[in-house]
Amino acid sequence: MHPDIEERKRGSGQGHRALEIKHTNADEYRATGSITQAQVADLDDIRFQRAVSRLHRLGERPFGEMLIELGARFLIRTEIEKLIERYINNLDPATVAAVGGRQFAPVPLHPVGAP
């Protein structure tokens, strides 16, 4: 994650907070109780990360087809190709694996109100 992107999405000083989240099944998380807009954004991030993980598990072809469709739909294929090349050239697979960067961080769940 890029801190500057997180800053723009959440506003300054908000950072990550633990949410009271009810895990309803393998692919769905729902916030319970009253939550702020920043917490909704955090929950949306979790949903997005899980969707990306599910797509990635389908393999290279479905992931590539999605990128091709995205590029064609918004006329940004060249930008996507440049971004892919930047990631390929700047990320060392061994380093990514060593720092635990191959998967998204676990969902920040904790019992709320537990002793």
N, C-alpha and C positions, 0 to 999 in steps of 0.2 A: 504494500500500500504506500502511496505517496502522501506524506503529511500535509502538503499544500492542498491536495485534493480533498482530504478529510476536513481540513480547516474551512474550505469554501463550502462544503456540503453542510457542515454543522454550525458554523459560526465560531468566533473566537471564544476560547475558554470553556467550551462545553465538553470536549473530549469524549471518551467512551465511558459509559455507565453500565452497570449490571442491570438487566431488565428482569422483571418478573415475567417469565415466559412459560407457557404451557406447551409441552411437546405433545401434539395430538397424533402424529404418525411419523414415519421415517422422513417425510419431505415437507412437513408443515409445522410452523411454529406460530403461536398466537400470543400476543401480549394480553395480560389480564390486568384488571383494575384501570385506573386513570393513568394515562401516559402523556408525555410531552411530545411536541413535534420532532425534537431531536431523537427521542426514543423510537418514534415511528420510523425515522430514517435508519436507525440502527437495525430495526427489525427488517426493513426493506433490504438492507445490505445483506443480512443473514439469508433471506429468501433468495436473493440474487446469487450469492456465493453457492448456495446449495443447488440452484438450477444449473449454474456453470459446471459444477462438479458432476452432476448427473449427465449433462451433455458430453463432457470430457470422457466419462466412463464408456460412452458409446463408441469411442474410437476416433481415429484421425479423420476419416472420411466425413462423418456427420459434422464434426467441428469445422472442418475445412469448407464444407458446403454452406454452413451457416455464415462463415466469413465471406464467402463468394456472394451469397444472397444479400448480406448487409452492404457489401461494396457496390453491388449493382443497384440496389434499391435507393441508396443515398448518393450514388455516383462518387464513392470515396475509395474505390479499389486501390488506386495508387497510394493513398495515404495508409491504408491497411497493409499493403505490401511493404512500405517503408517502415512502418511500426514493427512488423514481424522481423524484418532484417535488423532493426535496432536491437530488439530483444535477443535475437540469435547472436549478434556480434558482441553484446555487452553482458550477457549472462553466461557464466560458466556452469554447466550442469553439476559438476562435483561440488562447487561452492553453494549452489542453490540447495542441493541435497543436504550438505553439511549444516546449514543454518535452519533446516526445517522448512524451506520455502517451496516444497513440492505440493503442499496442500494448504488450504485455508486454515486459519486458526480455529480451534474448537469453539463451538457456540458457548458464550459466557453464561452458563446456567449455574444457579446456586439456589438453595432453598431460602425462600424469603420468610422471615419471621421465625426461623428455626433457632433453637438455643445454641 
